[in-house]
Amino acid sequence: MPDDATARRRAGTGLGLVLALVCAAVLLTALPRHDREGGGVCTPRTLGSWTADTALDTEFTRYGDDPSRTDDWTGGDGTHAVRLPDGRVLWLFSDTYLGQVHGPPNLLGEPYAWRDASAPLVRNSAVVMSRAGRLERTLTAPLFPDPAPGRWRWPVAAQVEPRSPGSSEQVVRVLLWTRTAGAFPWIYGVPAATEVATLSLPDLRVESVVRILDQQQVPDPSRRVLFGTTTTVDGTWTYVFGGDDARAASRPASRAYLARVERGRLAEATAWQYWNGSAWTSRPRLGAVLGDGRDTGVASAFTVVRDRGTYVLFTMAAGARGLTTVTSYWACAPTGPWHGPGKGLPAPLPPGQVAAYNPQAHPEVSGHDGLVLSYDVNWLDATGVAAQANLSRNVSLYRPRFAVLRLSRG
């Protein structure tokens, strides 16, 4: 047997090792969960530079201006996209002009293609792009019918996922925002609910639409949260971001919220979990992941991508720059905390009283030279009368613009 001194030394060494391990575990537990998840892979990311994506801009101009078509897409906003298993890309739009395009020149002799003032306007549409990057056809529009008079559906983010967990059959799931007609300041509709549509593959037939989260019982419309402005996938989870409409009520910025759903279950309301500010819960007691309602926050539509181990969020800037400037935030986990805003980049805009909005990242069409980002353009007019006239006079005003974005460590 060892003598007493040797035993005490061995005991002391063992105790010291145990204490060291306990201390390390305590320190690790004390670290915020996002730092532990991100580890050394997560690094600050911010907007570096961007250049116009002339190829995509030109393709949408070619398709929208084609005079041989009389019932297809000629302009729209709310630009989202999803790559299908066969390589095609499905582009989804909110308010959409159909009909035929004429010119240029227009009726005023200006060098713009134009559409008749009587051209149909529908609440949503979908355009199919070939594997080669050529826009081929507009699906029957509106693709998602109005649920009731005075209420409509805007498609937002979409995902291809198994019909159910573990299934070999795939479907397209499209997040929908339902809105109802309202008076000023709700000129673009009052938020009502989040829905999910299921589309079959490969024929893209709408099979069903289910309601996920009804917000009509929230008294203040500016506090109602609609989910689906953007989604990201991490392992078995689809993370679904949402926002409120604080900006519509003249607040400087909206807040971002987060839900998650097991892959294959986006169309099951009971499968959704919501972040309440500290934990996931099946009850929609929502806690914002980003936004203080003043200097930080998002527009009601924004986008999130994952760059290596870092989540990067792009949105229009708060305040007056929110009509012209895209900015970004970064985080090590979708729940945050989100750091920023970072440096803003002004969006190139056509001349006139126009604004940029709804920046959306498109990894599905991005290449090695950078991340493709789209943003929508519209005429500034609270009544809508001048806007419709100007959008008909110059059809290029109401179409997405595309840019190739490069991120930098910041």
BELQUIPE-V156116 format. One line per field, one symbol per residue. phi: phi as a letter, one per 40 degrees, with the letter a starting at -180 (. if undefined). burial: 1 if it has 24 or more other C-alpha atoms within 12 Angstrom, else 0. A space follows every 10 residues. Layout:
phi->???
burial->???
This chain:
phi->.ccccccccc cccccccccc cccccccccc cddcccccfc ccbdbaccaa bcccccdccc cdcccccccb bbcbiabgcb aaccdcgcbc cbbcdbcbgb bbgcccccgc cbcabcccdc bbcaaabcbc ccgbcbabcd bccbcccadg babbcbcbbc acdadgcccb bbbbcbbcbb cacdcccbgc dbabbbbbbc bccfcccabb cbacbccccc dcbcbbbhda bbbbgcbbcb caacbdcccg cdacbbbaba acdgbdcbdc ccbbcchaac acccccbcca hbgbcbibcc baabbbbfcb cbbbacccgc cccbbcbabb acaccgccbi ccccbccdbc chcbbbafcb cbdcbcbcci ccbbacbacc accgcccccc cccbcccbac bbbbbbcbcb
burial->0000000000 0000000000 0000000000 0001100100 0011111011 1110011011 1111110000 1111111111 1111100111 1111111111 1100000000 0111111011 1111111110 0011111110 1111110000 0111111111 1110000001 1111111111 0000010111 1111111110 1001010111 1110100000 1111111111 1110001111 1111111110 1111111111 1111111110 1111100000 0001011111 1010011111 1111111011 1111111110 0111111111 1111111111 1111111110 0001111111 1111110001 1111111111 0000001111 1111111111 1111111000
